[in-house]
Amino acid sequence: MGAIEEPGLAMFGKPAADPKEKWTTERVLSIRCWTPTLLSFRTTRYRGFRFTPGHYTRLGLGADDDLVWRPYSMASAAYDDFLEFIAVLVPGGAFSEPLRRLRAGDPIRIDKASYGFLTVDQLAPGKDLWLLASGTGLGPFLSILRDPAVWKNYQRLIVAHSVRQSTELAWRDEIADMPKGELFAEAKATLTYLPVVTREPGAAVLAERIPLLLADGRLEQEAATPLSSAISRVLVCGNPEMTRELRQWLAARGFATNRRGVPGQMAFEKYW
């Protein structure tokens, strides 16, 4: 993996926001290249921007008269003075091509609002929080894991991240080291991190897609805990096929989404 680092937030100052616009112009602080097509990047943060861990916003790149907007979840903590995102570069993509050329110091538009339902407040109280992600779907879960309240309100945090190649396991070391962090020193929750690598034999203990690992019981076995609607709460973010299969599997076992203000046992990201 590589990184393109530049001076921090103070170097660029605090971008001013035009109250008539729905977005602010921010600056790229750093870029981290996990693979040639997978990167994460940090930007300055407008002081009025607010979000709940799990939310996404819209990012805009391109010329003023030809802006291309795409939704991206925040991977940074709600209390950070920067914003962080993770993205896959799609060859020839209208947003990916300007993103590929992005360098520290370059401008990027960021919507002033945040959106989404992939938040723990969508869930009924429970003991275990399962975060099931494929690819860049890990992004919002990193933000959730950086929230001390989550570590206080749950007894177990189980993160399963499915990728094709082991190099795509973004933030692997950071996630494993989270329990050592000062903010979580007195937290009651334990963290179980389950990397899943589907196209690199021997790279991980788990090598099948998450729906298959649930269907045959291997994911619960590796987590050393059962997935039960009575005590387990599940957040899912990833490719449409995975989310569709997991919704069906969980619903068949008594899990439900938030309905008419009644908290459920599972929640999914819908912007994909």
C-alpha positions as CSV (number, residue, x, y, z in Angstrom):
1,M,0.0,0.0,0.0
2,G,1.1,3.6,-0.5
3,A,0.2,7.0,0.6
4,I,0.4,10.6,-0.7
5,E,0.8,12.8,2.3
6,E,0.7,16.6,2.5
7,P,0.6,19.2,5.3
8,G,-2.5,19.0,7.4
9,L,-5.7,20.9,7.9
10,A,-4.1,24.1,9.1
11,M,-2.2,24.4,5.9
12,F,-5.4,25.0,3.9
13,G,-7.3,27.0,6.5
14,K,-11.1,26.8,7.0
15,P,-12.9,26.9,3.7
16,A,-15.8,29.4,3.7
17,A,-19.3,28.2,2.9
18,D,-21.7,30.1,0.7
19,P,-25.1,29.9,2.5
20,K,-26.8,29.8,-0.9
21,E,-25.0,26.6,-2.0
22,K,-25.8,23.1,-0.8
23,W,-22.1,22.2,-0.8
24,T,-18.7,23.5,0.3
25,T,-15.4,23.4,-1.5
26,E,-12.9,21.4,0.6
27,R,-9.3,20.3,0.0
28,V,-7.8,16.9,-0.1
29,L,-5.4,16.3,2.8
30,S,-4.0,12.9,2.0
31,I,-4.5,9.9,-0.2
32,R,-3.8,6.3,0.7
33,C,-3.5,3.7,-2.1
34,W,-4.3,0.2,-0.9
35,T,-4.2,-1.3,-4.4
36,P,-3.9,0.3,-7.8
37,T,-7.7,0.6,-7.9
38,L,-8.6,1.0,-4.2
39,L,-7.9,4.2,-2.3
40,S,-9.0,6.1,0.8
41,F,-8.6,9.8,1.2
42,R,-9.0,12.6,3.7
43,T,-10.4,16.0,3.2
44,T,-10.8,19.2,5.2
45,R,-14.2,19.4,7.0
46,Y,-16.5,22.4,7.0
47,R,-17.1,23.2,10.6
48,G,-20.9,23.1,10.2
49,F,-20.9,19.6,8.7
50,R,-22.6,17.1,10.9
51,F,-23.2,13.4,10.5
52,T,-24.1,10.2,12.5
53,P,-21.6,7.3,12.1
54,G,-22.9,5.2,9.3
55,H,-24.1,8.2,7.2
56,Y,-23.0,9.1,3.7
57,T,-22.8,12.4,1.8
58,R,-22.3,13.4,-1.8
59,L,-18.9,14.3,-3.3
60,G,-18.5,16.4,-6.4
61,L,-15.6,16.4,-8.8
62,G,-15.1,18.1,-12.2
63,A,-15.4,21.5,-13.7
64,D,-17.9,24.0,-12.3
65,D,-20.2,23.6,-15.3
66,D,-19.9,19.8,-15.4
67,L,-19.8,18.5,-11.8
68,V,-20.2,14.8,-11.3
69,W,-21.7,13.8,-7.9
70,R,-21.5,10.4,-6.2
71,P,-22.5,9.2,-2.7
72,Y,-19.8,8.1,-0.3
73,S,-20.0,7.0,3.3
74,M,-17.8,8.7,5.9
75,A,-15.1,6.4,7.4
76,S,-13.9,9.1,9.8
77,A,-15.2,9.5,13.3
78,A,-18.0,12.1,13.9
79,Y,-15.6,14.0,16.1
80,D,-12.6,14.2,13.7
81,D,-11.7,17.6,12.2
82,F,-11.4,15.9,8.8
83,L,-13.5,13.6,6.6
84,E,-12.3,10.3,5.3
85,F,-13.7,8.2,2.4
86,I,-12.8,4.9,0.6
87,A,-13.4,4.4,-3.1
88,V,-12.8,2.0,-6.0
89,L,-11.6,3.4,-9.3
90,V,-13.7,2.2,-12.2
91,P,-11.8,2.4,-15.6
92,G,-13.4,5.2,-17.6
93,G,-15.9,6.1,-14.9
94,A,-17.2,9.7,-14.9
95,F,-16.3,10.1,-11.3
96,S,-13.4,7.7,-11.1
97,E,-11.2,9.4,-13.7
98,P,-11.1,12.8,-11.9
99,L,-10.7,10.9,-8.6
100,R,-7.7,9.0,-10.1
101,R,-6.0,12.3,-10.9
102,L,-6.7,13.8,-7.4
103,R,-3.8,14.9,-5.4
104,A,-3.3,16.4,-1.9
105,G,-4.3,20.1,-2.0
106,D,-6.8,19.6,-4.8
107,P,-10.4,20.9,-4.3
108,I,-13.4,18.6,-3.9
109,R,-17.1,19.6,-3.4
110,I,-18.9,18.0,-0.4
111,D,-22.6,18.2,0.2
112,K,-23.5,20.1,3.4
113,A,-26.0,17.3,4.4
114,S,-25.5,13.7,5.4
115,Y,-27.9,10.9,4.7
116,G,-28.7,7.2,5.3
117,F,-30.2,4.6,7.6
118,L,-27.1,2.5,8.3
119,T,-26.9,3.7,11.9
120,V,-27.1,2.0,15.3
121,D,-30.1,4.2,16.3
122,Q,-32.1,2.2,13.7
123,L,-31.7,-0.8,15.9
124,A,-33.4,-2.1,19.0
125,P,-31.1,-2.5,22.0
126,G,-29.0,-5.7,21.9
127,K,-25.9,-7.3,23.1
128,D,-24.0,-8.2,19.9
129,L,-23.5,-5.9,17.0
130,W,-22.6,-7.6,13.7
131,L,-21.1,-5.4,10.9
132,L,-21.1,-7.3,7.6
133,A,-19.3,-5.6,4.7
134,S,-18.0,-6.4,1.2
135,G,-15.4,-4.2,-0.4
136,T,-15.7,-0.5,0.3
137,G,-18.8,-1.2,2.3
138,L,-16.4,-1.3,5.2
139,G,-16.2,2.5,5.2
140,P,-19.3,3.4,7.3
141,F,-18.4,0.6,9.7
142,L,-15.1,2.2,10.4
143,S,-16.9,5.4,11.4
144,I,-19.2,3.3,13.7
145,L,-16.3,1.5,15.3
146,R,-14.7,4.8,16.0
147,D,-17.7,5.8,18.1
148,P,-17.0,5.2,21.9
149,A,-20.8,4.9,22.5
150,V,-20.9,1.8,20.4
151,W,-18.2,0.2,22.6
152,K,-20.2,1.2,25.7
153,N,-23.6,0.0,24.5
154,Y,-22.7,-3.4,23.2
155,Q,-20.9,-6.4,24.7
156,R,-19.5,-7.8,21.4
157,L,-18.6,-6.2,18.1
158,I,-18.2,-8.6,15.2
159,V,-16.8,-7.2,12.0
160,A,-16.7,-9.4,8.8
161,H,-15.1,-7.8,5.8
162,S,-15.2,-9.7,2.5
163,V,-12.8,-8.9,-0.3
164,R,-11.3,-10.8,-3.4
165,Q,-7.7,-10.2,-2.5
166,S,-6.0,-9.8,0.9
167,T,-4.5,-6.4,-0.2
168,E,-8.1,-5.1,-0.3
169,L,-8.5,-5.5,3.5
170,A,-8.3,-1.8,4.1
171,W,-7.6,-0.6,7.6
172,R,-7.0,-4.2,8.7
173,D,-4.3,-3.3,11.3
174,E,-6.2,-0.3,12.5
175,I,-9.3,-2.3,13.2
176,A,-7.3,-5.0,15.1
177,D,-5.7,-2.3,17.2
178,M,-8.9,-0.4,18.1
179,P,-9.4,-2.1,21.5
180,K,-6.0,-0.7,22.5
181,G,-7.1,2.9,21.8
182,E,-7.4,5.4,24.6
183,L,-11.1,6.2,23.8
184,F,-12.0,2.5,24.3
185,A,-9.8,1.6,27.2
186,E,-12.7,1.3,29.6
187,A,-15.2,-0.1,27.1
188,K,-17.1,-3.2,28.0
189,A,-17.3,-4.5,24.4
190,T,-14.9,-7.0,22.8
191,L,-14.0,-6.9,19.1
192,T,-13.9,-9.8,16.8
193,Y,-12.5,-9.1,13.3
194,L,-13.2,-11.7,10.6
195,P,-11.4,-11.1,7.3
196,V,-12.9,-13.0,4.3
197,V,-10.8,-13.4,1.2
198,T,-12.6,-15.1,-1.7
199,R,-10.1,-15.3,-4.5
200,E,-6.7,-15.8,-2.9
201,P,-6.4,-19.4,-1.6
202,G,-4.9,-19.6,1.9
203,A,-5.0,-15.8,2.6
204,A,-7.7,-16.1,5.3
205,V,-9.4,-18.8,7.3
206,L,-12.7,-17.7,5.7
207,A,-12.8,-17.9,1.9
208,E,-16.4,-18.0,0.8
209,R,-18.9,-15.2,0.4
210,I,-20.6,-14.0,3.6
211,P,-24.1,-15.3,2.7
212,L,-22.6,-18.8,2.3
213,L,-20.6,-18.5,5.5
214,L,-23.8,-17.7,7.3
215,A,-25.8,-20.4,5.6
216,D,-23.4,-23.2,6.7
217,G,-22.7,-21.8,10.1
218,R,-19.0,-21.1,9.6
219,L,-19.2,-17.3,10.3
220,E,-20.9,-17.9,13.6
221,Q,-18.4,-20.6,14.4
222,E,-15.4,-18.3,13.7
223,A,-17.1,-15.5,15.7
224,A,-17.7,-18.0,18.5
225,T,-21.2,-16.6,19.0
226,P,-24.6,-17.4,17.6
227,L,-26.5,-14.9,15.5
228,S,-29.9,-14.5,17.2
229,S,-32.6,-11.9,16.7
230,A,-33.1,-11.9,20.5
231,I,-29.6,-10.4,21.2
232,S,-27.9,-9.8,17.9
233,R,-28.1,-6.6,15.8
234,V,-26.9,-6.5,12.2
235,L,-25.7,-3.8,9.9
236,V,-25.0,-4.7,6.3
237,C,-23.2,-2.7,3.6
238,G,-21.8,-4.0,0.3
239,N,-22.7,-5.2,-3.2
240,P,-26.4,-5.5,-4.0
241,E,-26.3,-9.3,-4.4
242,M,-24.8,-9.8,-0.9
243,T,-27.3,-7.4,0.7
244,R,-30.2,-9.0,-1.0
245,E,-29.2,-12.5,0.1
246,L,-28.5,-11.4,3.7
247,R,-31.8,-9.6,4.0
248,Q,-33.6,-12.8,3.0
249,W,-31.5,-15.0,5.2
250,L,-31.9,-12.7,8.3
251,A,-35.6,-12.1,7.7
252,A,-36.2,-15.9,7.6
253,R,-34.7,-16.0,11.1
254,G,-36.8,-13.3,12.6
255,F,-34.8,-10.2,12.0
256,A,-36.7,-7.1,10.8
257,T,-35.8,-3.6,9.7
258,N,-37.0,-0.4,11.4
259,R,-40.6,0.1,10.6
260,R,-42.8,3.2,11.4
261,G,-40.4,4.2,14.2
262,V,-40.2,0.8,15.7
263,P,-36.5,-0.1,15.9
264,G,-35.5,-3.4,14.2
265,Q,-32.7,-6.0,14.4
266,M,-31.1,-5.2,11.1
267,A,-30.3,-2.3,8.8
268,F,-28.9,-1.9,5.3
269,E,-27.4,0.8,3.2
270,K,-29.5,1.6,0.2
271,Y,-27.5,4.2,-1.8
272,W,-25.4,1.6,-3.7
